[in-house]
Amino acid sequence: MSQPPGPIDAPPPGCPAHRGGGHTPAGPPLYGPEFAADPDRTYDKLRAQGPAAWVELSPGVDAMLVTSYDAALKVLRHPNFVKDARRWRALNEGRVTPDNPVIPMMGWRPSLLFADGDRHRRLRTSVTDALAKVDPVALRGYVEHSAVQLIDEFAQRGSADLVSEYADRLPLLVFTQLFGAPDSLVERMVTACAGMIDASQDAQQAGANLAMCLGELIAIKRQHPGRDLTSWLLAHPARLSDEEMIHQLVVLIGAGSVPTTAWIASATMLLLTDDRFAGEMSGGSMPIGDALTEVLWTLSPMSNFCFHYAIDDYELKERPGAPGVLIPKDVPVLISHAAANTDPSLAGAHVRKAGNHAHLAWSAGPHVCPAQDPANVIATTAIEKLLDLLPDMDLAVPVEHLTWRPGPFHRTLTALPVRFPALSSSVQSTSNTGEYRWTTPSSAPAVSTPPEPISTARPTGSGPRGPQRVWSSLAKWWRGQ
């Protein structure tokens, strides 16, 4: 594993980011059933402390959470904040152990998610170039095909849990297709990826299992390349190493599937329960796009994420002259997409309404999500197909009985039980998937937040070519051993 960059200066006296000895929680927990049931209550308390405040992500894991919209944009764009998690002082000093359940989400990996500068541009360019070859028409066809397969499994029963039986499975099935994964790997990848995001005690093993699956996939694609994201990344001029390949794919499948799962489930819930949307459905107009936008504003699928580290102590202010909060160097700084998007200061100038895409659900700055368009195709098509095949669907429990998964990073339902008139026959014959034709689209994904120049020019540097067989010991590497 690579070593942390450079020596770290001695901590300032009394700085809470550098506490030694016994652990004292620095802030309210962002985990457990109480937080999951009402995170807005915690965000309101944190806002009273300024644009950022201390929180606990897991027992013994302190971080600073940015709850202000304007301050979040500063962190996402300011050169004093970097993504390199090797700066994490508490982990380097052993106060956070490598087996902590948040490590699979926060620990440094050789991927674009943890890179800065030229290295980030090189890795990001490989991803954006590969994604540009995905034909949205063909992608929609595969989503429809997968959706019909899943719906067919419960359509004749008259009831379903749309989380475990549909939203959890559909994006992962689509991404394994985009990766060109053989059937023998699909179920293993789906199970492993789902286990990483909850930050439970099994997250370490789930992360190692996913990396091992992707290592096997890379070996297959080196021998038998195809028209898929894995093969395109392998053939890219960036010349990614096998280690870089694995972690690029981890980012793609994790960031592309887990938030999309939550997006599908939450938007479907709104369509079934919120009069602003449910009332329209009965009249034949289903504002799926409006519901999806509403979720990105008010139920951000990745509620707290986008880790950064200050390279020097930094006073974070929402605007000049406003009270500031000291951000110590080398501690995790998270963006609360959920709190920033519901920041009370947004009332008026930034009205959360259909057509306004200035939310931070896709992040902003150099690390803005490169897969917005594919994610939108997957979520929109998934809900359209569901409502098309099961138009008389209703929620099977009162909306107040719905619960949310615990964990600091995402906001997603534990279940979405529905009922509908059981179908007498299979729905498979209604599928119209078209052909899988991956080509370069004519336009690039649009950035949703206020504009900021982002360079994606292809660098001249490159990584080593050829397999390195790094996956043979990747499970140990993943755990920091």
HELIX and SHEET records of a PDB file:
HELIX    1   1 PRO A   16  HIS A   18  5                                   3    
HELIX    2   2 PRO A   33  ALA A   37  1                                   5    
HELIX    3   3 PRO A   39  ARG A   47  1                                   9    
HELIX    4   4 TYR A   69  ARG A   77  1                                   9    
HELIX    5   5 ALA A   85  ARG A   87  5                                   3    
HELIX    6   6 ARG A   89  ASN A   92  1                                   4    
HELIX    7   7 ILE A  103  MET A  106  1                                   4    
HELIX    8   8 LEU A  112  PHE A  114  5                                   3    
HELIX    9   9 GLY A  117  LEU A  131  1                                  15    
HELIX   10  10 PRO A  136  ASP A  152  1                                  17    
HELIX   11  11 VAL A  163  ALA A  167  3                                   5    
HELIX   12  12 LEU A  170  LEU A  178  1                                   9    
HELIX   13  13 ASP A  183  ILE A  197  1                                  15    
HELIX   14  14 ALA A  203  GLN A  223  1                                  21    
HELIX   15  15 LEU A  229  LEU A  234  1                                   6    
HELIX   16  16 ASP A  242  THR A  273  1                                  32    
HELIX   17  17 ASP A  275  SER A  282  1                                   8    
HELIX   18  18 ILE A  288  THR A  298  1                                  11    
HELIX   19  19 HIS A  337  ASN A  341  1                                   5    
HELIX   20  20 PRO A  344  LEU A  346  5                                   3    
HELIX   21  21 GLY A  365  HIS A  367  5                                   3    
HELIX   22  22 GLN A  372  LEU A  389  1                                  18    
HELIX   23  23 VAL A  399  HIS A  401  5                                   3    
HELIX   24  24 GLN A  428  THR A  430  5                                   3    
HELIX   25  25 VAL A  470  SER A  473  5                                   4    
HELIX   26  26 LEU A  474  TRP A  478  1                                   5    
SHEET    1   A 5 ALA A  52  SER A  58  0                                        
SHEET    2   A 5 VAL A  61  VAL A  66 -1                                        
SHEET    3   A 5 VAL A 333  SER A 336  1                                        
SHEET    4   A 5 ASN A 304  ALA A 310 -1                                        
SHEET    5   A 5 PHE A  81  VAL A  82 -1                                        
SHEET    1   B 3 SER A 159  ASP A 161  0                                        
SHEET    2   B 3 PRO A 417  ARG A 419 -1                                        
SHEET    3   B 3 ASP A 394  LEU A 395 -1                                        
SHEET    1   C 2 TYR A 314  LYS A 317  0                                        
SHEET    2   C 2 GLY A 324  ILE A 327 -1                                        
END                                                                             
